[in-house]
Amino acid sequence: MNRGLVFNLISNVAFFVAGYAIHYFLGGFASPADYGVVGTIITVLDFEYLFVSNGARQSLARSIASRHYDGRQVIVRTLMVQFAVVALFFLIDFAGAPLFGVMLGDDALARYFRYAAFLVPANGLYVVMLGINDGLQRFGRSAFLATFYPMIKLGTIPLIILVFPDDPVIGLEVGYCSAMIVTIAVGLAMLVPVWRMLPAGEGRDFTWRAAAHGTLSFSLFFIMASLVLSADTLVVKAELPSQMAGYYTGAMNFGKTTYYLLQAFAVIILPVVSRLIAQGERDAAIGKARELLLLAFALILPMTVTISATSATLLSAFYSPQYTIAASALSFLALSSFFMGVTVMLNMLLNAERDARFSDWLSLISLIVVVTAFILSARWGGITAIAATSMTCTFLLMTISFAEVRLRLGDVMSRRTWTAIGCNAALWAVAYGVGRLMPTNNFLMLMCLYALMYAAYLAVIARAGVIDIRMIRTLVTNRKE
């Protein structure tokens, strides 16, 4: 499990490094018009991926890990539900391509959307393979695929230069789709020798209703999480001057960092706890949950508080001094993203019992309340008020989820986790002071400063007994997945 966690963290980092590298290249190679088309298509695909990427993966991971059902039946029926969702969006993109051109005022978009439509089924099959590996608790294998894809996707850059220099948008789509196909082929080959590891089940029927509800329920929850973290940006663009939207976007780029890192924990916690609960080992399940939450608060939260405390220095060094207008907003957004990441972990823990009603209601109510709160805060305040509202809302979601976990499963917060939170509060104060006493506009120097503070923090929590060196070493060297 620990090695799989490290690999999942690495895969998340690889995904964003590859994405930023491709966008950095396109920003300089493609014309502003072509780059704008890329942004439009990616925005639409990102929205569609909310329905395709998480539901089937998490549903497969939970159902296979529980070992209650025949693994082959689980895969077939979940795959059919996934194909139905994929088919809907494929038809929207392919058959409705001319409508996208009309709505967005550019008839040339129709051609690009028809090519982009093929990325949706490829992504749908890709995440199914990840879910199967997660359910078998082969976390290292799923993390390998999640790392392999963005790395091979970097081949899009030479593909555009050598084959599609006059049409970089098509080059991007062909490159992404080719990388996905290669990854799927590798993933299928990796699944062949472990097919016999799929559970035979306990004679229970995995119904079509269970397959549909599991997939759609997880999709709804992750859509809620994504919209809560993204709706504020849309509100800023709609309600505030365009210049403020630019500053807020700059803050948001750093604010979401730890949320994506925490997704690695969410991927692990669901199948691990599902299997233990299915085996009647409730105490062991709570123990694993405590362990993962301790690691999240001890190792990821310090990144959050460092960004929050030095937001002005970070924005100035990475962008320019004028972006410090959004410093207070970034301070709140960094914490907001961490709170939402923990909320996702807690709800994956709750869903391990196959009771998704709490998460379903939390998702529906949150979407209504949070978006309304964003709009009101934008009209009465500014970007800082919106960011503070985001932090408040995600903190409440996390607190409510903690209460539900404590009620249904037990206390998942150990004394060491509370100690880690105290150490992070002290780190925030220290980082804030360092940022004020040693301001710098050199981004590399700032990263070195972050590394020194993080190393000093690890030494402090090791001394305080929160974690020890052997615990960190185990994360990297433990061969158990």
TAFEN-V620874 format. One record per backbone hydrogen bond with DSSP energy under -1.0 kcal/mol. NH is the residue of the N-H (numbers start at 1). CO is the residue of the C=O. E is the energy in kcal/mol with one decimal. If there is no record, write none. Layout:
((NH,CO,E) (NH,CO,E))
//
This chain:
((5,1,-2.1) (6,2,-2.0) (7,3,-2.4) (8,4,-2.3) (9,5,-2.2) (10,6,-2.4) (11,7,-2.4) (12,8,-2.0) (13,9,-2.0) (14,10,-2.8) (15,11,-2.2) (16,12,-1.6) (17,13,-2.5) (18,14,-2.6) (19,15,-2.0) (20,16,-2.7) (21,17,-2.2) (22,18,-2.3) (23,19,-2.3) (24,20,-2.5) (25,21,-2.1) (26,22,-2.7) (27,23,-2.4) (29,25,-2.2) (30,26,-2.0) (35,31,-2.9) (36,32,-1.9) (37,33,-1.7) (38,34,-2.2) (39,35,-2.2) (40,36,-2.0) (41,37,-2.6) (42,38,-2.6) (43,39,-2.0) (44,40,-2.0) (45,41,-2.7) (46,42,-2.8) (47,43,-1.6) (48,44,-2.0) (49,45,-2.8) (51,48,-1.2) (52,48,-1.0) (53,49,-3.3) (58,54,-2.6) (59,55,-2.2) (60,56,-2.5) (61,57,-2.4) (62,58,-2.4) (63,59,-2.4) (64,60,-2.7) (65,61,-1.9) (66,62,-1.8) (71,199,-3.1) (74,70,-2.2) (75,71,-2.2) (76,72,-2.5) (77,73,-2.3) (78,74,-2.2) (79,75,-2.6) (80,76,-2.0) (81,77,-1.9) (82,78,-2.6) (83,79,-2.6) (84,80,-1.8) (85,81,-2.0) (86,82,-2.8) (87,83,-3.0) (88,84,-1.7) (89,85,-1.7) (90,86,-2.6) (91,87,-2.4) (92,88,-1.9) (93,89,-2.4) (94,90,-3.2) (95,91,-1.5) (96,91,-1.2) (100,96,-1.5) (101,97,-1.6) (102,98,-2.1) (103,99,-3.0) (104,100,-2.3) (106,101,-2.4) (109,106,-1.7) (110,107,-1.3) (113,109,-2.5) (114,110,-1.7) (115,111,-1.4) (116,112,-2.3) (117,113,-1.5) (118,115,-1.3) (119,116,-1.7) (122,118,-1.2) (123,119,-2.3) (124,120,-2.3) (125,121,-2.1) (126,122,-2.0) (127,123,-2.2) (128,124,-1.0) (129,125,-1.7) (130,126,-1.5) (131,127,-2.3) (132,128,-2.1) (133,129,-2.0) (134,130,-2.4) (135,131,-2.5) (136,132,-1.8) (137,134,-1.4) (138,133,-3.1) (142,138,-1.9) (143,139,-2.4) (144,140,-1.8) (145,141,-2.2) (146,142,-2.2) (147,143,-1.3) (148,144,-3.3) (149,145,-2.3) (151,147,-1.6) (152,148,-2.7) (153,149,-2.0) (155,152,-1.8) (156,153,-2.1) (157,154,-1.7) (159,155,-1.8) (160,156,-2.4) (161,157,-2.1) (162,158,-2.8) (163,159,-2.5) (164,159,-1.4) (171,167,-1.9) (172,168,-2.3) (173,169,-2.1) (174,170,-2.9) (175,171,-2.5) (176,172,-2.7) (177,173,-2.4) (178,174,-2.5) (179,175,-2.3) (180,176,-2.0) (181,177,-2.3) (182,178,-2.4) (183,179,-2.2) (184,180,-2.5) (185,181,-2.3) (186,182,-2.3) (187,183,-2.7) (188,184,-2.8) (189,185,-2.0) (190,186,-1.9) (191,187,-1.3) (192,188,-1.3) (195,192,-1.2) (197,194,-1.8) (198,195,-1.5) (202,68,-2.4) (207,205,-1.3) (211,207,-2.1) (212,208,-2.5) (213,209,-3.0) (214,210,-2.5) (215,211,-1.9) (216,212,-2.6) (217,213,-2.6) (218,214,-1.9) (219,215,-1.9) (220,216,-2.5) (221,217,-2.0) (222,218,-2.3) (223,219,-2.3) (224,220,-2.2) (225,221,-2.3) (226,222,-2.4) (227,223,-2.7) (228,224,-2.7) (229,225,-1.5) (231,227,-3.8) (234,230,-1.3) (235,231,-2.4) (236,232,-2.4) (237,233,-2.0) (238,234,-1.8) (239,235,-2.8) (240,236,-2.3) (245,241,-1.4) (246,242,-1.6) (247,243,-1.8) (248,244,-2.6) (249,245,-2.3) (250,246,-1.9) (251,247,-1.9) (252,248,-2.7) (253,249,-2.0) (255,251,-2.3) (256,252,-1.9) (257,254,-1.3) (260,256,-1.7) (261,257,-1.4) (262,258,-2.2) (264,261,-1.3) (266,262,-1.8) (267,263,-2.1) (268,264,-1.2) (269,265,-2.7) (270,266,-1.3) (272,268,-1.7) (273,269,-2.1) (274,270,-2.4) (275,271,-2.1) (276,272,-1.8) (277,273,-2.7) (278,274,-2.3) (279,275,-1.6) (280,277,-1.5) (281,276,-2.7) (282,280,-1.2) (285,281,-2.0) (286,282,-2.3) (287,283,-2.2) (288,284,-2.3) (289,285,-2.2) (290,286,-2.6) (291,287,-2.2) (292,288,-2.4) (293,289,-2.4) (294,290,-2.4) (295,291,-2.1) (296,292,-2.2) (297,293,-2.6) (298,294,-2.7) (299,295,-2.6) (300,296,-1.6) (301,296,-1.7) (304,300,-1.4) (305,301,-2.6) (306,302,-1.8) (307,303,-2.1) (308,304,-2.6) (309,305,-2.6) (310,306,-1.8) (314,310,-2.5) (315,311,-2.5) (316,312,-2.1) (317,313,-2.3) (318,314,-2.4) (319,315,-2.3) (323,320,-2.0) (324,321,-1.8) (325,322,-1.2) (326,323,-2.1) (327,324,-1.8) (330,326,-2.4) (331,327,-2.1) (332,328,-1.6) (333,329,-2.8) (334,330,-2.5) (336,332,-2.4) (337,333,-2.4) (338,334,-1.5) (339,335,-2.5) (340,336,-2.2) (341,337,-2.2) (342,338,-2.3) (343,339,-2.1) (344,340,-2.2) (345,341,-1.9) (346,342,-2.6) (347,343,-2.1) (348,344,-2.1) (349,345,-1.8) (350,346,-2.0) (351,347,-2.3) (353,350,-1.4) (354,351,-2.1) (360,356,-2.7) (361,357,-2.5) (362,358,-2.7) (363,359,-2.3) (364,360,-2.2) (365,361,-2.5) (366,362,-2.1) (367,363,-2.1) (368,364,-1.3) (369,365,-2.6) (370,366,-3.0) (371,367,-1.2) (372,368,-1.6) (373,369,-2.4) (374,370,-2.3) (375,371,-2.1) (376,372,-2.2) (377,373,-2.4) (378,374,-2.2) (379,375,-1.7) (380,376,-1.9) (381,377,-2.0) (386,382,-2.2) (387,383,-2.2) (388,384,-2.5) (389,385,-2.1) (390,386,-2.3) (391,387,-2.3) (392,388,-2.4) (393,389,-2.7) (394,390,-2.4) (395,391,-2.2) (396,392,-2.1) (397,393,-2.3) (398,394,-2.4) (399,395,-2.6) (400,396,-2.7) (401,397,-2.1) (402,398,-2.5) (403,399,-2.2) (404,400,-2.0) (405,401,-2.4) (406,402,-2.6) (407,403,-2.0) (408,404,-2.4) (409,405,-3.1) (410,405,-2.0) (418,414,-1.8) (419,415,-2.1) (420,416,-2.2) (421,417,-2.0) (422,418,-2.0) (423,419,-2.4) (424,420,-2.1) (425,421,-1.9) (426,422,-1.8) (427,423,-2.2) (428,424,-2.4) (429,425,-1.5) (430,426,-2.3) (431,427,-3.2) (432,428,-2.4) (433,429,-2.1) (434,430,-2.6) (435,431,-2.6) (436,432,-1.6) (437,433,-2.5) (438,434,-2.8) (446,442,-2.1) (447,443,-2.2) (448,444,-2.0) (449,445,-2.1) (450,446,-2.4) (451,447,-2.3) (452,448,-2.1) (453,449,-2.3) (454,450,-2.6) (455,451,-2.3) (456,452,-2.4) (457,453,-2.3) (458,454,-2.4) (459,455,-2.0) (460,456,-1.9) (461,457,-2.6) (462,458,-2.0) (463,459,-2.0) (464,460,-2.1) (466,461,-2.3) (472,468,-1.6) (473,469,-2.7) (474,470,-2.3) (475,471,-1.4) (476,472,-1.0) (477,473,-2.6) (478,474,-2.5))
//
